[in-house]
């Protein structure tokens, strides 16, 4: 019981409920290990007692929590509850992030007595409280709008894995030039309102590089492998044209190997060519205006960018895992690291320049989307964590919990649970920093975004921590200050004028979706999962779907709609040994589910082509999504051209080419961007959207509200 009390005070669960009628205890060893990662000694009964006494004394003496949230625009405005509960006469001084200030005094105990709450600007401020008896407390005060910006009108868009969409100008994988071209075409030609892309975070370099975009080195900066080399202005002034011509020929051969010969996308080969070209480009001094823009970028990004570039430079010399570097270099603030920064200044400048170039091309892609009339434009994706050996984990070591990994508990779909190999943020350090790492991350991602998708958005509330060396079943939940995390997210989205989409699939604790919806965060609804689970178990009628969501037929972790309708995904999993039941049993269950959906679509009049044609059935699925009240409808781009291969097959590594497949047609033949935009099948599907009131270009021309505008 003493250990349980100590764990509760630090937000560590000692049990969890995978279902309403079942509670699973967490092993004491797990609780002890997680507490240790939070800096709390619980190794012995004596240590538990001492830590508990210290924690309870701290709670008893605490005037204010580490973070206070004030949601702006209540009517009438009033002090946050934790400030209103201060002893009467307590003086509170607020120092705003813009250098201003305001004073407030806690009201007395007399009935009806109240002190007006000051009109504070939005932002992350510091508040200091001084009680009449001389006690003081400091806290972070987050003043946030009530809701995130919303899509200005109902809209639809493409869900794209950028690397998979090669064009005639790509160097072996899709790039930011391709993204800008797709945006310009999609907004004008088929009335698309947004393009959602996979995370473009910087990957951990190496051979081979982990191709997953969800296990990056850094979430704060994009990966220069996405650069369109020829679009860099300095490229035109490189003197070694012969070598550039050779690189272009090699890039052409790499592209052809993927599009014509069926080879997999080879990120390492692409980067080897681009890196050499970028070295030549880096030797060309930027013109005065561009040099000034680069200097502005450096000043704006500050220490975070310097740390990222330093890690990249050190990784070139010592390898991509900082935990194996010479001891003194493992500390980003050591004297040895400071000397290395001076010695490697040219390499650091190279990597900061790449970050700037990538940022400029991201900006160009978003401009192309908005110029094409898109209501939202680019939807960037925030991965749930970072690689433990990468740049963020090195630069922000104190923020991450050592010896821990984020994952998921056992559930109906995965009896062994999941370990994603990503170190979690420490909630106590985040709070003590005023959520500075989180704020910086969000600001960079939102610089050129019309919306942000937050992977595993439930992580704002709690995360499943798995101690190193243990099975995922031996983990436990650790709670975060969800109100503070959500307030910072809403604040930064408001400043960027960006919509926020939460990926809330899987195990979601009660009340989370309601809290997110109250703050304007859209959810994610996938057709195959939307059933009346509390009643008949049948497909949920379209009118019963939630409005505050992105509705789609599939995701990057699921079969394409064509594969689902034909049952090919079951055969694939059988060939890879992933089925847990006999093939015939799996096929029968899958066929019954698909048959039930097709019959329902036919009853609704959404299947005029009949049940025989798979292409017509795909259209029927999207007709159904358009019947829901969902604010945004996402079209998986491979669905539009009949691709039957999943981009990622969870539970596989070498058995399947995850994250390395180009977009292809129904026959498996890769399609270039030029083929995709001229595909009769794609245009047939998009006519489904054009024929629906409120979904075509008429709903796409209204732009997202600018920062400061009142959300609708």
ZAMARGU-4260 file (C-alpha; in steps of 0.2 Angstrom, whole numbers, plus 5000, padded with zeros to 4 digits):
<rodrens>
0) 5000/5000/5000 | 5014/5012/5004 | 5022/5009/4987 | 5005/5012/4979 | 5003/5029/4988
5) 5020/5034/4982 | 5017/5029/4964 | 5000/5038/4964 | 5009/5054/4970 | 5020/5053/4955
10) 5007/5048/4942 | 5013/5030/4941 | 4999/5017/4939 | 4999/5001/4950 | 4985/4993/4939
15) 4976/4996/4923 | 4960/4991/4916 | 4961/4984/4898 | 4942/4982/4898 | 4927/4988/4909
20) 4926/4972/4918 | 4945/4968/4921 | 4959/4975/4931 | 4977/4970/4929 | 4990/4973/4943
25) 5007/4980/4938 | 5022/4971/4945 | 5030/4980/4960 | 5047/4978/4950 | 5040/4988/4936
30) 5033/5002/4948 | 5050/5003/4957 | 5059/5004/4940 | 5048/5018/4933 | 5049/5028/4949
35) 5068/5027/4948 | 5067/5034/4930 | 5058/5048/4938 | 5071/5051/4951 | 5062/5043/4965
40) 5070/5030/4976 | 5059/5015/4980 | 5072/5001/4979 | 5069/4996/4998 | 5055/4997/5010
45) 5065/5010/5019 | 5068/5020/5003 | 5049/5019/4999 | 5045/5026/5016 | 5057/5040/5015
50) 5052/5045/4997 | 5034/5044/5003 | 5037/5056/5018 | 5046/5068/5007 | 5033/5068/4993
55) 5018/5070/5005 | 5027/5084/5014 | 5030/5093/4997 | 5012/5091/4993 | 5006/5098/5010
60) 5018/5113/5008 | 5014/5116/4990 | 5004/5132/4987 | 5003/5130/4968 | 5005/5116/4955
65) 5020/5117/4943 | 5008/5123/4929 | 4992/5132/4930 | 4981/5134/4915 | 4969/5148/4911
70) 4957/5145/4896 | 4954/5162/4889 | 4936/5169/4886 | 4926/5163/4900 | 4911/5174/4903
75) 4914/5183/4915 | 4933/5180/4916 | 4939/5172/4933 | 4955/5166/4940 | 4960/5148/4937
80) 4954/5137/4952 | 4971/5134/4959 | 4975/5153/4960 | 4957/5156/4967 | 4960/5144/4981
85) 4976/5153/4987 | 4974/5160/5005 | 4965/5177/5005 | 4976/5192/5002 | 4989/5182/4993
90) 4997/5193/4980 | 5000/5186/4963 | 5013/5194/4951 | 5012/5188/4933 | 5026/5191/4921
95) 5021/5188/4903 | 5031/5181/4890 | 5032/5197/4880 | 5040/5206/4895 | 5024/5214/4902
100) 5016/5211/4919 | 5000/5211/4929 | 4995/5209/4947 | 4981/5201/4956 | 4976/5198/4974
105) 4967/5182/4980 | 4949/5188/4987 | 4945/5187/5005 | 4934/5175/5013 | 4918/5186/5014
110) 4903/5180/5004 | 4903/5188/4986 | 4920/5196/4988 | 4930/5194/4972 | 4945/5202/4964
115) 4944/5205/4945 | 4955/5193/4935 | 4968/5203/4924 | 4966/5203/4905 | 4981/5193/4901
120) 4988/5190/4884 | 4989/5172/4877 | 5005/5164/4881 | 5016/5154/4893 | 5019/5166/4908
125) 5027/5165/4925 | 5017/5169/4940 | 5024/5172/4958 | 5012/5171/4973 | 5016/5178/4990
130) 5005/5174/5005 | 5001/5186/5019 | 5012/5175/5031 | 5027/5176/5019 | 5026/5160/5009
135) 5030/5161/4991 | 5027/5150/4976 | 5031/5151/4957 | 5022/5142/4943 | 5020/5142/4924
140) 5004/5150/4919 | 4998/5145/4902 | 4984/5156/4895 | 4976/5148/4880 | 4961/5150/4869
145) 4946/5139/4872 | 4948/5129/4856 | 4960/5126/4842 | 4956/5133/4825 | 4943/5123/4815
150) 4942/5119/4796 | 4933/5134/4789 | 4921/5122/4779 | 4919/5103/4776 | 4934/5097/4765
155) 4942/5082/4759 | 4960/5078/4755 | 4973/5065/4751 | 4983/5055/4763 | 5001/5053/4756
160) 5017/5044/4761 | 5029/5057/4752 | 5043/5045/4750 | 5032/5033/4740 | 5027/5047/4727
165) 5041/5048/4714 | 5040/5059/4699 | 5050/5061/4683 | 5061/5073/4693 | 5064/5063/4709
170) 5080/5056/4715 | 5074/5039/4719 | 5060/5044/4732 | 5047/5057/4733 | 5053/5074/4738
175) 5047/5092/4743 | 5046/5097/4725 | 5034/5082/4721 | 5024/5088/4736 | 5022/5106/4730
180) 5018/5099/4712 | 5005/5087/4720 | 4998/5102/4730 | 4996/5113/4715 | 4988/5100/4705
185) 4976/5093/4718 | 4970/5110/4724 | 4966/5116/4706 | 4961/5101/4697 | 4951/5090/4709
190) 4946/5103/4723 | 4956/5095/4737 | 4957/5105/4753 | 4972/5097/4761 | 4987/5085/4759
195) 4992/5075/4774 | 5009/5068/4774 | 5019/5056/4784 | 5031/5063/4797 | 5046/5072/4788
200) 5057/5072/4804 | 5075/5070/4803 | 5080/5051/4802 | 5095/5043/4811 | 5109/5042/4798
205) 5117/5025/4795 | 5118/5010/4784 | 5104/5004/4783 | 5094/5019/4789 | 5078/5014/4798
210) 5065/5018/4785 | 5051/5021/4798 | 5046/5039/4798 | 5040/5036/4816 | 5056/5033/4824
215) 5066/5049/4820 | 5082/5056/4827 | 5074/5073/4829 | 5056/5078/4828 | 5061/5097/4829
220) 5069/5097/4812 | 5065/5090/4795 | 5076/5078/4785 | 5086/5085/4771 | 5083/5069/4761
225) 5067/5077/4756 | 5075/5091/4747 | 5073/5094/4728 | 5091/5098/4724 | 5088/5107/4708
230) 5076/5119/4717 | 5090/5126/4728 | 5095/5143/4720 | 5114/5140/4724 | 5113/5124/4713
235) 5114/5134/4697 | 5130/5142/4702 | 5140/5126/4707 | 5156/5126/4696 | 5159/5107/4696
240) 5145/5104/4683 | 5152/5088/4677 | 5151/5079/4694 | 5133/5086/4696 | 5129/5079/4679
245) 5135/5062/4685 | 5125/5063/4700 | 5109/5067/4690 | 5112/5052/4679 | 5114/5041/4695
250) 5098/5048/4702 | 5089/5045/4685 | 5095/5027/4686 | 5089/5025/4704 | 5072/5032/4700
255) 5071/5021/4685 | 5075/5006/4696 | 5060/5009/4707 | 5048/5014/4694 | 5053/5002/4679
260) 5062/4988/4687 | 5052/4985/4703 | 5066/4989/4715 | 5062/4995/4733 | 5065/5013/4737
265) 5083/5015/4744 | 5084/5029/4756 | 5102/5027/4759 | 5106/5027/4740 | 5096/5043/4738
270) 5104/5051/4753 | 5122/5047/4747 | 5118/5056/4730 | 5110/5071/4738 | 5123/5073/4751
275) 5137/5074/4738 | 5127/5086/4728 | 5123/5097/4744 | 5141/5097/4748 | 5144/5106/4731
280) 5130/5117/4734 | 5136/5122/4751 | 5152/5128/4743 | 5142/5142/4734 | 5140/5157/4745
285) 5122/5163/4746 | 5117/5180/4739 | 5115/5194/4751 | 5097/5192/4753 | 5097/5174/4755
290) 5112/5175/4767 | 5101/5187/4778 | 5087/5175/4777 | 5098/5161/4783 | 5105/5172/4797
295) 5087/5176/4803 | 5083/5157/4803 | 5099/5154/4814 | 5094/5167/4826 | 5076/5161/4827
300) 5081/5143/4830 | 5095/5147/4842 | 5102/5133/4853 | 5090/5120/4847 | 5097/5120/4829
305) 5115/5122/4835 | 5113/5106/4846 | 5104/5097/4831 | 5118/5101/4819 | 5132/5097/4832
310) 5124/5080/4834 | 5124/5078/4815 | 5143/5083/4814 | 5148/5072/4829 | 5138/5057/4821
315) 5148/5059/4805 | 5164/5056/4816 | 5158/5044/4830 | 5143/5036/4823 | 5124/5039/4825
320) 5122/5033/4843 | 5127/5046/4855 | 5127/5033/4869 | 5143/5025/4861 | 5152/5041/4859
325) 5168/5046/4870 | 5161/5049/4887 | 5163/5068/4888 | 5154/5071/4871 | 5139/5062/4878
330) 5135/5078/4887 | 5130/5092/4875 | 5136/5105/4888 | 5153/5098/4892 | 5169/5107/4889
335) 5174/5093/4877 | 5158/5096/4867 | 5161/5115/4866 | 5179/5111/4859 | 5171/5099/4846
340) 5159/5113/4841 | 5173/5124/4837 | 5183/5111/4828 | 5168/5105/4818 | 5161/5123/4814
345) 5161/5120/4795 | 5151/5103/4797 | 5139/5111/4809 | 5136/5126/4797 | 5133/5112/4783
350) 5120/5104/4793 | 5112/5121/4799 | 5111/5126/4781 | 5102/5110/4776 | 5089/5113/4790
355) 5086/5130/4783 | 5085/5124/4765 | 5073/5111/4770 | 5062/5123/4779 | 5062/5135/4764
360) 5055/5121/4753 | 5042/5116/4766 | 5037/5134/4765 | 5036/5133/4746 | 5025/5117/4747
365) 5013/5125/4759 | 5012/5141/4748 | 5009/5130/4733 | 4994/5122/4742 | 4986/5138/4748
370) 4989/5146/4731 | 4980/5132/4723 | 4965/5136/4734 | 4967/5123/4748 | 4957/5127/4764
375) 4970/5119/4775 | 4985/5114/4764 | 4998/5103/4772 | 4994/5092/4787 | 5011/5088/4795
380) 5012/5072/4806 | 5020/5072/4824 | 5027/5055/4828 | 5025/5050/4846 | 5044/5049/4851
385) 5062/5049/4845 | 5076/5036/4843 | 5085/5034/4860 | 5102/5037/4851 | 5097/5052/4840
390) 5099/5071/4841 | 5084/5075/4852 | 5088/5062/4865 | 5106/5068/4866 | 5102/5087/4866
395) 5087/5085/4879 | 5094/5071/4890 | 5086/5077/4906 | 5069/5078/4898 | 5069/5059/4893
400) 5067/5045/4905 | 5082/5034/4905 | 5080/5015/4904 | 5062/5017/4898 | 5053/5015/4882
405) 5035/5020/4876 | 5024/5006/4870 | 5006/4999/4872 | 4998/4987/4884 | 4991/4970/4879
410) 4975/4971/4870 | 4963/4961/4859 | 4974/4964/4844 | 4991/4961/4852 | 4991/4949/4867
415) 5010/4953/4869 | 5008/4972/4870 | 5020/4983/4860 | 5037/4991/4863 | 5041/5005/4851
420) 5059/5008/4857 | 5056/5027/4860 | 5061/5035/4877 | 5047/5045/4885 | 5047/5062/4891
425) 5048/5064/4910 | 5032/5074/4915 | 5041/5082/4930 | 5055/5089/4920 | 5043/5095/4906
430) 5033/5104/4919 | 5048/5112/4928 | 5054/5118/4911 | 5037/5127/4907 | 5035/5114/4893
435) 5049/5123/4883 | 5054/5107/4873 | 5036/5103/4869 | 5033/5121/4864 | 5048/5122/4853
440) 5044/5106/4845 | 5026/5112/4841 | 5031/5129/4834 | 5043/5121/4822 | 5031/5108/4815
445) 5017/5122/4813 | 5028/5134/4804 | 5022/5128/4787 | 5007/5118/4792 | 4988/5121/4789
450) 4985/5107/4802 | 4995/5095/4813 | 4991/5077/4815 | 4996/5071/4833 | 5001/5052/4832
455) 4994/5043/4848 | 4986/5059/4855 | 4981/5049/4870 | 5000/5051/4875 | 4995/5069/4881
460) 4986/5061/4895 | 4996/5045/4899 | 5009/5034/4891 | 5013/5016/4893 | 5031/5015/4900
465) 5041/4998/4897 | 5057/4996/4908 | 5072/4992/4897 | 5075/4973/4896 | 5057/4969/4900
470) 5042/4963/4890 | 5029/4975/4885 | 5017/4966/4896 | 5028/4971/4911 | 5025/4990/4908
475) 5013/5003/4916 | 5005/5019/4913 | 5013/5036/4918 | 5001/5051/4919 | 5005/5068/4911
480) 4997/5085/4915 | 4985/5083/4901 | 4977/5100/4904 | 4994/5108/4903 | 4999/5098/4887
485) 4983/5101/4879 | 4984/5120/4883 | 5001/5122/4875 | 4995/5112/4860 | 4979/5123/4858
490) 4990/5139/4861 | 5003/5135/4848 | 4990/5129/4835 | 4980/5145/4838 | 4996/5155/4835
495) 4999/5146/4818 | 4981/5146/4813 | 4981/5127/4811 | 4969/5113/4814 | 4974/5099/4826
500) 4970/5081/4822 | 4972/5068/4835 | 4975/5050/4831 | 4964/5042/4844 | 4963/5024/4838
505) 4966/5009/4849 | 4964/5009/4868 | 4957/5026/4874 | 4953/5029/4892 | 4935/5035/4896
510) 4933/5054/4894 | 4948/5057/4883 | 4939/5059/4867 | 4927/5071/4875 | 4941/5082/4882
515) 4949/5083/4866 | 4933/5087/4857 | 4929/5101/4869 | 4946/5109/4865 | 4943/5108/4846
520) 4955/5093/4843 | 4948/5082/4829 | 4948/5064/4831 | 4952/5050/4818 | 4938/5038/4812
525) 4942/5023/4801 | 4927/5015/4793 | 4931/4997/4797 | 4932/5001/4816 | 4916/5011/4817
530) 4903/4999/4823 | 4889/5000/4836 | 4900/4991/4849 | 4888/4995/4863 | 4873/4988/4854
535) 4871/4978/4839 | 4889/4977/4834 | 4884/4981/4816 | 4891/4995/4805 | 4888/5012/4813
540) 4876/5022/4802 | 4884/5037/4794 | 4873/5050/4803 | 4879/5042/4820 | 4897/5046/4816
545) 4905/5060/4826 | 4907/5077/4817 | 4924/5082/4825 | 4935/5070/4815 | 4944/5065/4800
550) 4935/5051/4792 | 4945/5039/4781 | 4944/5021/4775 | 4962/5016/4780 | 4979/5022/4787
555) 4997/5018/4784 | 4996/5003/4796 | 4981/4995/4788 | 4977/4986/4772 | 4972/4997/4757
560) 4953/4997/4754 | 4956/4987/4738 | 4966/4974/4748 | 4952/4974/4761 | 4938/4972/4749
565) 4947/4958/4739 | 4953/4949/4755 | 4971/4950/4748 | 4978/4956/4765 | 4973/4940/4773
570) 4983/4930/4760 | 4998/4942/4763 | 4998/4939/4782 | 4997/4921/4779 | 5012/4920/4768
575) 5022/4930/4781 | 5016/4918/4795 | 5007/4932/4804 | 4990/4923/4806 | 4986/4916/4823
580) 4972/4905/4817 | 4970/4894/4802 | 4969/4903/4785 | 4952/4896/4781 | 4945/4903/4797
585) 4953/4920/4795 | 4947/4921/4777 | 4929/4916/4782 | 4928/4930/4795 | 4936/4943/4784
590) 4924/4939/4770 | 4909/4940/4781 | 4914/4957/4788 | 4917/4963/4770 | 4900/4956/4764
595) 4891/4964/4778 | 4898/4981/4774 | 4895/4979/4755 | 4877/4974/4759 | 4875/4989/4770
600) 4882/5000/4756 | 4870/4993/4744 | 4855/4996/4755 | 4860/5014/4757 | 4861/5016/4738
605) 4879/5019/4738 | 4884/5004/4727 | 4876/5008/4710 | 4890/4998/4701 | 4885/4982/4710
610) 4895/4971/4722 | 4906/4963/4708 | 4918/4977/4704 | 4931/4981/4717 | 4934/4998/4710
615) 4915/5002/4712 | 4916/4996/4730 | 4930/5008/4734 | 4920/5022/4727 | 4905/5016/4738
620) 4916/5016/4753 | 4920/5035/4750 | 4902/5039/4746 | 4898/5032/4763 | 4911/5043/4771
625) 4904/5058/4763 | 4887/5054/4771 | 4895/5056/4788 | 4895/5073/4796 | 4914/5072/4797
630) 4923/5089/4795 | 4937/5081/4785 | 4937/5066/4774 | 4954/5058/4770 | 4957/5049/4754
635) 4972/5036/4755 | 4981/5041/4739 | 4985/5022/4735 | 4966/5019/4736 | 4963/5032/4722
640) 4974/5021/4710 | 4969/5004/4716 | 4985/5000/4725 | 4983/4983/4735 | 4999/4984/4745
645) 5001/4991/4763 | 5014/5004/4766 | 5018/4996/4783 | 5013/4979/4790 | 5014/4980/4809
650) 5023/4965/4817 | 5036/4963/4803 | 5053/4969/4800 | 5064/4960/4787 | 5049/4950/4781
655) 5040/4964/4772 | 5047/4980/4764 | 5039/4993/4776 | 5040/5011/4771 | 5050/5007/4755
660) 5036/5004/4742 | 5031/5016/4728 | 5013/5020/4725 | 5007/5007/4712 | 4991/5002/4702
665) 4980/4987/4705 | 4993/4976/4695 | 5007/4981/4707 | 5016/4991/4693 | 5023/5007/4701
670) 5016/5024/4696 | 5025/5040/4695 | 5017/5056/4700 | 5013/5060/4682 | 5004/5043/4681
675) 4994/5046/4697 | 4987/5063/4692 | 4982/5056/4675 | 4974/5040/4682 | 4956/5037/4675
680) 4953/5028/4691 | 4958/5042/4702 | 4947/5054/4692 | 4933/5042/4694 | 4934/5042/4712
685) 4936/5061/4714 | 4920/5063/4704 | 4912/5056/4719 | 4918/5071/4729 | 4914/5083/4716
690) 4896/5078/4715 | 4893/5080/4734 | 4886/5097/4740 | 4898/5106/4751 | 4913/5096/4746
695) 4920/5102/4730 | 4930/5117/4726 | 4916/5128/4733 | 4921/5122/4750 | 4939/5123/4747
700) 4942/5141/4743 | 4939/5147/4760 | 4956/5149/4769 | 4960/5144/4787 | 4957/5158/4800
705) 4973/5168/4803 | 4981/5169/4820 | 4971/5179/4832 | 4954/5176/4823 | 4940/5168/4833
710) 4938/5150/4829 | 4921/5145/4822
</rodrens>
